[in-house]
Amino acid sequence: MNDNQRQSAIDLLFKEGCSCVIRKGDEIRIFRERGVKDLFRLLNENPDFLDGSFVADKVVGKGAAALMVLGGVRELFADVISRPACDLLKRSHVKVGCTIEVPNIENRTKTGICPVEQACAKCRTAEECLPLITDFLRSVAEK
């Protein structure tokens, strides 16, 4: 993927006001769900699209980073990324660029750490994060 293709996906992220843009080859998909729902669904329903892709995302915490690693994402641009997410991605050899790196991703009410980021805090690998993310999404769906 060349610099113009990467920049095009990043520009689309901000122009569309979406949460995530994923490009694989000539195919571009736009996602609008909050949190890790879109990445989780894609990992489970169409993992080939993630493998080797470029992702432009607004906010990336450790849970989203884990899903990207498990999906085989090659490169990420994040507007905001947490330090734990960045560390996990770099250990997994994913190329990372960002606008700003923060200690942790805040929850939606800005009263604490994002629940997925908090659940994954002690995990060393993406594989360890997956059951915790699965449990979280199940609990949210039941409400």
SVG drawing of the C-alpha trace seen along z (x, -y; Angstrom):
<svg xmlns="http://www.w3.org/2000/svg" viewBox="-31 -16 39 33">
<polyline fill="none" stroke="black" stroke-width="0.4" points="0.0,0.0 1.4,-3.4 1.3,-6.6 -1.6,-8.1 -3.7,-5.0 -3.0,-5.3 -3.7,-9.0 -6.9,-8.5 -8.2,-6.1 -7.2,-8.5 -8.9,-11.4 -12.1,-9.3 -12.1,-8.6 -12.4,-12.2 -14.5,-13.3 -17.2,-10.6 -17.1,-11.0 -17.0,-7.2 -15.2,-5.2 -13.0,-3.1 -11.9,-2.7 -10.3,0.5 -8.5,0.9 -7.3,4.1 -6.0,3.8 -8.5,1.8 -11.4,2.5 -12.4,-0.1 -15.0,0.4 -16.3,-2.2 -17.5,-1.3 -19.7,-3.3 -20.2,-1.3 -18.7,-2.5 -16.1,-0.5 -14.8,2.8 -18.1,4.2 -17.2,3.8 -13.7,5.3 -15.1,8.2 -17.8,8.9 -15.3,8.6 -12.8,10.9 -15.6,13.5 -17.4,13.2 -14.8,12.1 -11.3,12.4 -9.7,12.6 -10.5,8.9 -8.5,7.9 -5.5,10.0 -2.8,7.7 -5.1,4.6 -4.5,1.0 -6.8,-0.4 -7.5,-4.1 -9.4,-4.3 -10.5,-7.2 -9.8,-5.6 -7.8,-2.5 -7.5,-0.9 -6.0,2.4 -9.1,4.5 -9.3,3.1 -5.5,3.6 -5.9,7.2 -8.6,7.8 -6.4,6.2 -3.5,8.4 -5.6,11.5 -7.0,10.5 -3.5,9.9 -3.8,6.2 -0.5,5.0 -0.7,1.3 -2.7,-1.1 -3.2,-4.9 -5.1,-5.9 -6.2,-9.4 -6.0,-8.5 -4.3,-5.3 -3.6,-4.1 0.0,-3.3 -1.1,0.4 -2.6,0.7 0.5,-0.7 2.7,1.6 0.7,4.7 0.6,3.7 4.4,3.0 5.2,6.3 3.1,8.0 4.9,6.2 2.0,4.0 3.2,0.7 1.6,-2.1 1.1,-5.8 -1.0,-8.1 -2.0,-11.7 -1.8,-11.3 -0.9,-8.6 -2.6,-8.6 -2.0,-6.5 -5.5,-4.9 -8.7,-5.2 -11.5,-6.8 -15.0,-5.4 -17.8,-7.2 -18.8,-9.3 -15.1,-10.2 -15.3,-9.0 -12.7,-6.3 -11.0,-3.8 -12.8,-2.2 -14.2,1.1 -12.6,3.2 -9.2,1.5 -9.6,2.2 -10.6,5.8 -7.5,6.4 -5.1,4.4 -3.2,7.5 -3.2,9.5 0.2,9.9 -1.1,11.2 -4.0,10.6 -5.1,14.2 -5.5,13.5 -7.7,10.5 -10.2,12.3 -12.3,14.1 -12.5,11.0 -13.7,8.9 -16.2,11.7 -17.6,11.7 -17.9,7.9 -19.8,7.8 -22.1,10.5 -22.8,8.7 -23.6,5.4 -25.9,7.3 -27.9,8.8 -28.7,5.3"/>
</svg>
